[in-house]
Amino acid sequence: MTDTPDPADTRPMRERMEAGDLYIADAELAVANRAAYGLSLRYAARFADDLDEARRILQQLLGSIADDAMIKPPLAVDYGRYITVGAGTFINSGLVALDVARITIGRDVQIGPNVQLLTPTHPVEPGLRRAKWEAAAPIVLEDNVWLGGGAIVLAGVTVGRNAVVGAGAVVTRDVPANTVVVGNPARVIRTFDPQDEPRPSA
């Protein structure tokens, strides 16, 4: 991502956004955002009485979701299409997943209530912010990650395999695999031996 927009750049704003470059949320992106909002409301409305229909709506909303993954509403997204959810994953209610960039959620991930995955970034320079330029960086949650309730993961962060993020932690940088992090900003307080990971029985 560049620090200032290139005046010679004629790409559509969606293309700029998807490349992780500075962009302005124009009318096309606003339509996509509202469509995703509508699908998220429909998903929440059908979740209690028709899980099959709720699942179909969720499949329309997200880029992909494994058949056995579960997301309890409410769910708030920017576009939905840039989110993938792996097999065996459980996401509790109140997830805010702002997918201006890709959000990749691996297998067997557990996400507590009211977690925020925030890919958007904004320029520090006040004039660019006033002009509504913004950008984003992807978030990756690798397999078997657990995010405690109220945790916040910021743009550009990868949370490594088997890592645990404590409730209310604010994750500003990559989390190594097989660690526990807590606090604001999140810091490592424990490391696991990856050889201690349980193996399936024969």
Rosetta silent file (secondary structure, phi, psi, omega in degrees, C-alpha in Angstrom):
SEQUENCE: MTDTPDPADTRPMRERMEAGDLYIADAELAVANRAAYGLSLRYAARFADDLDEARRILQQLLGSIADDAMIKPPLAVDYGRYITVGAGTFINSGLVALDVARITIGRDVQIGPNVQLLTPTHPVEPGLRRAKWEAAAPIVLEDNVWLGGGAIVLAGVTVGRNAVVGAGAVVTRDVPANTVVVGNPARVIRTFDPQDEPRPSA
SCORE:     score description
SCORE:     0.000 S_00000001
   1 L     0.000  134.203  175.186    0.000    0.000    0.000 S_00000001
   2 L   -84.314  157.927 -178.905    1.251    3.478   -0.844 S_00000001
   3 L   -80.019  -20.624  178.713    1.016    6.309    1.682 S_00000001
   4 L  -135.385  146.792  179.494   -0.627    8.670   -0.802 S_00000001
   5 L   -69.109  143.511  178.772   -2.990    7.999   -3.712 S_00000001
   6 L   -86.790  116.731 -177.948   -1.480    8.115   -7.194 S_00000001
   7 L   -63.521  -18.542  178.665   -3.385   10.707   -9.274 S_00000001
   8 L   -87.534   -2.527 -177.685   -2.553    8.712  -12.419 S_00000001
   9 L   -80.829  113.490 -177.247   -4.217    5.559  -11.050 S_00000001
  10 L  -104.415   10.530  179.817   -7.451    5.039  -13.006 S_00000001
  11 L   -63.118  148.234  172.349   -8.414    1.661  -11.534 S_00000001
  12 L   -58.850  152.979 -177.251  -11.967    1.296  -10.181 S_00000001
  13 H   -61.129  -36.667  177.778  -12.189    1.789   -6.439 S_00000001
  14 H   -59.961  -41.510 -179.349  -13.139   -1.869   -5.888 S_00000001
  15 H   -65.545  -41.194  176.463   -9.951   -2.944   -7.682 S_00000001
  16 H   -59.970  -46.325 -178.646   -7.865   -0.577   -5.578 S_00000001
  17 H   -59.658  -47.022 -176.890   -9.507   -1.914   -2.411 S_00000001
  18 H   -66.498  -23.724  176.914   -8.934   -5.544   -3.354 S_00000001
  19 L   -84.089   -5.136 -177.847   -5.257   -4.788   -4.029 S_00000001
  20 L    80.663   15.266 -179.597   -4.844   -3.317   -0.536 S_00000001
  21 L   -95.607  167.982  176.370   -4.223    0.175   -1.925 S_00000001
  22 L   -60.819  138.647 -179.263   -5.788    3.456   -0.908 S_00000001
  23 E  -152.293  167.805  172.912   -9.345    3.790   -2.192 S_00000001
  24 L  -118.391  133.379 -179.671  -12.569    5.681   -1.547 S_00000001
  25 L   -70.350   99.815 -175.453  -15.766    3.768   -0.819 S_00000001
  26 L   -91.105 -170.702 -175.466  -17.798    4.784   -3.874 S_00000001
  27 H   -62.409  -38.752  179.435  -21.391    4.071   -4.925 S_00000001
  28 H   -61.407  -45.299  179.882  -20.580    0.563   -6.228 S_00000001
  29 H   -68.426  -33.981  177.610  -19.009   -0.444   -2.927 S_00000001
  30 H   -63.515  -40.484  177.376  -21.874    1.136   -0.994 S_00000001
  31 H   -62.112  -45.026  179.546  -24.367   -1.046   -2.891 S_00000001
  32 H   -63.314  -38.717  178.579  -22.320   -4.171   -2.099 S_00000001
  33 H   -64.229  -43.497  179.720  -22.103   -3.170    1.552 S_00000001
  34 H   -67.536  -36.577  177.520  -25.865   -2.693    1.837 S_00000001
  35 H   -62.569  -42.297  178.173  -26.511   -6.025    0.122 S_00000001
  36 H   -64.369  -39.020  177.620  -24.274   -7.768    2.661 S_00000001
  37 H   -61.433  -43.646  178.614  -26.091   -5.998    5.489 S_00000001
  38 H   -61.319  -43.028  178.644  -29.413   -7.222    4.146 S_00000001
  39 H   -65.143  -37.923  179.320  -28.182  -10.813    3.954 S_00000001
  40 H   -65.330  -36.308  176.711  -26.829  -10.642    7.509 S_00000001
  41 H   -68.054  -41.206  177.988  -30.238   -9.487    8.754 S_00000001
  42 H   -63.437  -39.802  178.068  -31.982  -12.273    6.838 S_00000001
  43 H   -60.418  -48.314  179.950  -29.559  -14.801    8.292 S_00000001
  44 H   -61.414  -38.663 -176.814  -30.290  -13.660   11.849 S_00000001
  45 H   -67.543  -33.417 -176.229  -34.052  -13.701   11.207 S_00000001
  46 H   -94.059  -11.690 -173.406  -34.079  -17.317    9.938 S_00000001
  47 H   -59.380  -39.071 -174.124  -31.514  -18.779   12.332 S_00000001
  48 L   -74.520  -30.570 -170.879  -34.016  -19.584   15.092 S_00000001
  49 L  -121.126   -8.442 -178.992  -36.675  -21.339   13.017 S_00000001
  50 L  -153.374   84.173 -175.919  -35.122  -22.579    9.747 S_00000001
  51 H   -65.039  -33.182  179.329  -31.461  -23.535    9.947 S_00000001
  52 H   -63.444  -45.459  178.864  -31.405  -24.896    6.396 S_00000001
  53 H   -68.189  -39.077  177.204  -32.594  -21.584    4.966 S_00000001
  54 H   -59.818  -40.549  179.186  -30.267  -19.676    7.302 S_00000001
  55 H   -63.956  -40.930  178.439  -27.364  -21.765    5.999 S_00000001
  56 H   -62.262  -40.085  178.445  -28.277  -20.975    2.394 S_00000001
  57 H   -65.378  -42.785 -179.931  -28.315  -17.268    3.201 S_00000001
  58 H   -62.803  -37.280  177.650  -24.951  -17.519    4.961 S_00000001
  59 H   -66.362  -31.800  173.754  -23.481  -19.270    1.913 S_00000001
  60 H   -69.012  -36.139 -173.899  -24.675  -16.360   -0.231 S_00000001
  61 H   -74.841  -44.250 -171.218  -23.139  -13.861    2.170 S_00000001
  62 L   -94.157  160.350  174.258  -19.681  -15.359    2.707 S_00000001
  63 L   -62.184  -47.128  172.115  -16.909  -16.257    0.299 S_00000001
  64 E  -163.332  151.237  175.340  -17.011  -19.805    1.630 S_00000001
  65 E  -147.313  132.557  179.980  -17.980  -21.676    4.792 S_00000001
  66 L   -64.260  152.122 -175.403  -17.466  -25.354    5.582 S_00000001
  67 L   -59.943  -32.536 -176.720  -20.615  -27.447    5.942 S_00000001
  68 L  -100.747    6.933  175.781  -20.030  -28.142    9.628 S_00000001
  69 L   -78.408  150.893 -176.944  -18.918  -24.640   10.641 S_00000001
  70 E  -131.773  132.874  173.192  -21.328  -22.616   12.799 S_00000001
  71 E  -126.249  117.679  176.707  -21.800  -18.861   13.183 S_00000001
  72 L   -84.999  129.452  177.266  -24.326  -17.648   15.735 S_00000001
  73 L   -72.609  164.024    2.307  -25.952  -14.342   14.801 S_00000001
  74 L   -76.821  152.476  178.514  -25.807  -11.447   14.913 S_00000001
  75 E  -128.149  126.591  179.516  -22.969  -11.230   12.409 S_00000001
  76 E  -115.032  126.821  178.495  -21.710   -7.892   11.055 S_00000001
  77 E  -132.756  167.694  170.661  -19.571   -7.738    7.898 S_00000001
  78 L   -88.120  -50.270 -178.310  -18.605   -5.148    5.315 S_00000001
  79 L  -130.226  -26.069  178.295  -18.979   -7.324    2.214 S_00000001
  80 L    80.873  -42.193 -174.273  -18.950  -10.943    3.381 S_00000001
  81 L   -64.448  -17.666 -178.086  -17.510  -12.235    0.119 S_00000001
  82 L   -97.184   13.833 -179.775  -13.949  -11.821    1.395 S_00000001
  83 E  -110.093  131.731  172.270  -14.465  -14.130    4.404 S_00000001
  84 E  -123.831  141.844 -175.857  -13.688  -17.862    4.410 S_00000001
  85 E  -129.625  125.883 -175.172  -14.456  -20.187    7.329 S_00000001
  86 L   -85.878  173.354 -175.795  -12.916  -23.651    7.706 S_00000001
  87 L   -63.610  144.433  174.996  -14.312  -26.981    8.868 S_00000001
  88 L    74.434    7.254 -176.904  -15.180  -27.526   12.512 S_00000001
  89 L   -84.528  140.630  175.689  -15.115  -23.817   13.357 S_00000001
  90 E  -123.339  127.132 -179.640  -17.530  -22.311   15.893 S_00000001
  91 E  -121.758  118.242 -178.663  -18.165  -18.554   16.032 S_00000001
  92 L   -76.944  176.042 -171.008  -20.259  -17.195   18.879 S_00000001
  93 L   -68.021  151.288  172.908  -22.691  -14.300   18.607 S_00000001
  94 L    87.674   16.443  177.917  -21.714  -10.728   17.894 S_00000001
  95 E   -66.368  131.161  169.782  -18.779  -11.220   15.531 S_00000001
  96 E  -109.814  111.103 -176.974  -17.776   -8.035   13.705 S_00000001
  97 E  -122.411   91.426 -175.865  -15.712   -9.084   10.671 S_00000001
  98 E   -84.877   95.445 -170.125  -14.930   -6.022    8.569 S_00000001
  99 L   -95.891   58.493  170.046  -13.702   -7.703    5.409 S_00000001
 100 L   -68.841  -34.175  166.423  -12.401   -4.824    3.332 S_00000001
 101 L  -112.005  174.547 -175.876   -9.428   -7.181    2.919 S_00000001
 102 L   -68.430  140.552  171.465   -9.586  -10.955    3.138 S_00000001
 103 E  -118.774  115.295 -178.258  -10.360  -12.639    6.446 S_00000001
 104 E  -110.060  116.254 -179.867   -9.274  -16.283    6.469 S_00000001
 105 E  -111.577  119.448 -171.925  -10.560  -18.372    9.386 S_00000001
 106 L   -77.770 -160.074 -178.920   -9.038  -21.843    9.492 S_00000001
 107 L   -82.880  144.818  172.727  -10.231  -25.238   10.693 S_00000001
 108 L    58.362   30.797  176.166  -11.429  -25.903   14.264 S_00000001
 109 L   -81.517  142.493  173.880  -11.229  -22.231   15.230 S_00000001
 110 E  -120.098  125.507 -178.139  -13.246  -21.075   18.252 S_00000001
 111 E  -122.583  120.648 -178.852  -14.303  -17.443   18.419 S_00000001
 112 L   -73.329  177.356 -177.848  -15.966  -16.087   21.555 S_00000001
 113 L   -67.736  148.032  171.564  -18.781  -13.533   21.682 S_00000001
 114 L    61.084   34.529  174.181  -18.308   -9.938   20.544 S_00000001
 115 L   -82.001  148.673  177.771  -14.966  -10.479   18.819 S_00000001
 116 E  -123.153  125.809  173.078  -13.826   -7.916   16.232 S_00000001
 117 E  -112.818  108.226 -165.334  -11.723   -8.729   13.153 S_00000001
 118 E  -117.989   97.103  178.983  -10.847   -5.342   11.686 S_00000001
 119 L   -81.623  -23.289 -175.473   -9.041   -5.245    8.331 S_00000001
 120 E   -67.578  148.336  171.040   -9.615   -1.527    7.495 S_00000001
 121 E  -131.037  159.810  179.876   -6.890    1.053    7.998 S_00000001
 122 L  -133.503  147.302 -179.499   -6.980    4.834    7.632 S_00000001
 123 L   -62.241  144.118  173.197   -4.238    7.321    6.777 S_00000001
 124 L   -71.196  -34.358 -178.817   -2.544    9.097    9.659 S_00000001
 125 L   -64.360  121.213 -170.856   -2.357   12.247    7.513 S_00000001
 126 H   -64.689  -31.735 -179.790   -5.523   14.196    8.385 S_00000001
 127 H   -64.869  -39.977  178.404   -6.131   15.591    4.903 S_00000001
 128 H   -66.452  -39.309  176.720   -6.311   12.120    3.367 S_00000001
 129 H   -63.305  -42.632  179.863   -8.736   10.975    6.063 S_00000001
 130 H   -61.563  -33.543  178.499  -10.890   14.044    5.471 S_00000001
 131 L   -80.821    0.552  173.551  -10.955   13.168    1.773 S_00000001
 132 L    76.947   19.717  172.670  -12.224    9.669    2.768 S_00000001
 133 L   -73.282  143.747  175.945   -9.232    7.656    1.566 S_00000001
 134 E  -152.820  176.282  178.362   -8.775    4.337    3.340 S_00000001
 135 E  -154.193 -168.164  179.889   -7.156    0.925    2.827 S_00000001
 136 E  -162.375  162.108  174.676   -7.024   -2.517    4.434 S_00000001
 137 L  -140.447  144.513 -171.846   -4.765   -5.485    5.199 S_00000001
 138 L   -69.918  159.606  174.659   -5.814   -9.129    5.553 S_00000001
 139 E  -121.809  136.618  176.791   -6.341  -11.108    8.751 S_00000001
 140 E  -127.125  127.263  169.728   -5.566  -14.836    9.064 S_00000001
 141 E  -109.994  110.102 -177.421   -6.640  -17.116   11.911 S_00000001
 142 L   -75.393  176.040 -172.952   -4.801  -20.399   11.444 S_00000001
 143 L   -58.014  142.441  171.569   -6.166  -23.813   12.463 S_00000001
 144 L    64.917   25.977  173.207   -7.275  -24.471   16.052 S_00000001
 145 L   -77.888  146.513  173.236   -7.023  -20.832   17.177 S_00000001
 146 E  -125.006  120.657  173.972   -9.194  -19.722   20.102 S_00000001
 147 E  -105.436  118.753  178.023  -10.161  -16.050   20.437 S_00000001
 148 L   -69.512  162.425 -177.003  -11.669  -15.183   23.809 S_00000001
 149 L   -53.991  136.595  175.941  -14.726  -12.983   24.127 S_00000001
 150 L    75.969    4.862  178.081  -14.270   -9.346   23.171 S_00000001
 151 L   -67.188  149.776  178.888  -10.865   -9.849   21.577 S_00000001
 152 E  -124.125  126.011  176.795   -9.897   -7.433   18.807 S_00000001
 153 E  -114.363  124.375 -173.835   -7.600   -8.437   15.929 S_00000001
 154 E   -93.484  169.706 -174.319   -6.276   -5.565   13.834 S_00000001
 155 L   -55.710  139.136  174.025   -5.414   -5.283   10.156 S_00000001
 156 L    84.400    3.501 -173.995   -2.525   -7.315    8.788 S_00000001
 157 L   -92.209  139.864  167.254   -2.352   -9.776   11.695 S_00000001
 158 E  -113.915  127.982  175.005   -1.896  -13.546   11.462 S_00000001
 159 E  -101.750  117.353 -170.722   -2.752  -15.599   14.556 S_00000001
 160 L   -72.022  162.808 -177.773   -0.709  -18.794   14.388 S_00000001
 161 L   -50.308  134.660  176.262   -1.885  -22.385   14.701 S_00000001
 162 L    70.509    0.514 -177.012   -3.133  -23.446   18.169 S_00000001
 163 L   -69.468  151.531  176.814   -2.700  -19.927   19.584 S_00000001
 164 E  -119.680  128.667  176.954   -5.038  -18.631   22.296 S_00000001
 165 E  -110.639  117.975 -175.285   -5.988  -14.951   22.482 S_00000001
 166 L   -64.394  156.117  179.410   -7.296  -13.959   25.900 S_00000001
 167 L   -55.686  133.138  176.765  -10.635  -12.255   26.402 S_00000001
 168 L    77.587    1.084 -179.589  -10.484   -8.544   25.670 S_00000001
 169 L   -68.470  150.653  175.136   -6.993   -8.678   24.175 S_00000001
 170 E  -115.171  111.594 -171.887   -6.079   -6.237   21.397 S_00000001
 171 E   -97.423  109.695 -175.255   -3.879   -7.992   18.843 S_00000001
 172 L  -104.574  -10.428 -178.920   -1.726   -5.488   16.959 S_00000001
 173 L  -145.629  167.434 -177.333    0.952   -7.842   15.571 S_00000001
 174 L   -56.229  142.619  177.425    1.308  -11.463   14.484 S_00000001
 175 E  -104.179  123.196  179.938    0.779  -14.089   17.187 S_00000001
 176 L   -63.446  151.896  174.293    3.224  -17.025   17.071 S_00000001
 177 L   -59.627  150.699  172.595    1.822  -20.536   16.822 S_00000001
 178 L    61.039   40.107  177.074    1.366  -22.486   20.086 S_00000001
 179 E  -132.046  163.384  169.173    1.235  -19.428   22.349 S_00000001
 180 E  -114.330  129.936  177.063   -1.185  -17.668   24.681 S_00000001
 181 E  -123.392  145.821  178.450   -1.415  -13.885   24.385 S_00000001
 182 E  -143.212  162.397  168.895   -3.277  -11.422   26.605 S_00000001
 183 L    96.194 -177.589 -179.306   -3.561   -7.699   27.166 S_00000001
 184 L  -137.328  106.676   -2.984   -3.496   -4.456   25.210 S_00000001
 185 L   -72.781  153.872 -176.627   -1.376   -4.664   23.188 S_00000001
 186 L   -62.073  139.819  179.439   -1.438   -8.451   23.332 S_00000001
 187 E  -136.287  153.189 -178.564    1.773  -10.107   24.567 S_00000001
 188 E   -74.355  129.027  174.766    2.871  -13.729   24.899 S_00000001
 189 E  -118.012  -10.268 -179.014    2.514  -15.164   28.413 S_00000001
 190 E  -156.610  146.689  176.611    2.795  -18.884   27.626 S_00000001
 191 E  -127.318  136.095  177.482    4.202  -21.165   24.949 S_00000001
 192 L   -96.474  152.586  168.953    3.090  -24.726   24.198 S_00000001
 193 L   -81.933  116.129 -177.081    5.252  -27.564   22.959 S_00000001
 194 H   -59.678  -21.021  177.976    3.701  -28.378   19.548 S_00000001
 195 H   -72.720  -12.891  177.176    4.567  -32.050   20.144 S_00000001
 196 H   -83.261   -3.686 -178.916    2.005  -32.038   22.966 S_00000001
 197 L   -62.063  129.790  179.454   -0.802  -31.452   20.469 S_00000001
 198 L   -59.709  141.479  177.652   -3.307  -34.317   20.743 S_00000001
 199 L  -109.408  146.770  176.414   -3.260  -36.765   17.853 S_00000001
 200 L   -60.159  141.784  177.154   -6.285  -38.706   16.544 S_00000001
 201 L   -71.430  151.498 -177.494   -6.438  -42.224   17.898 S_00000001
 202 L   -69.381    0.000    0.000   -5.737  -45.045   15.464 S_00000001
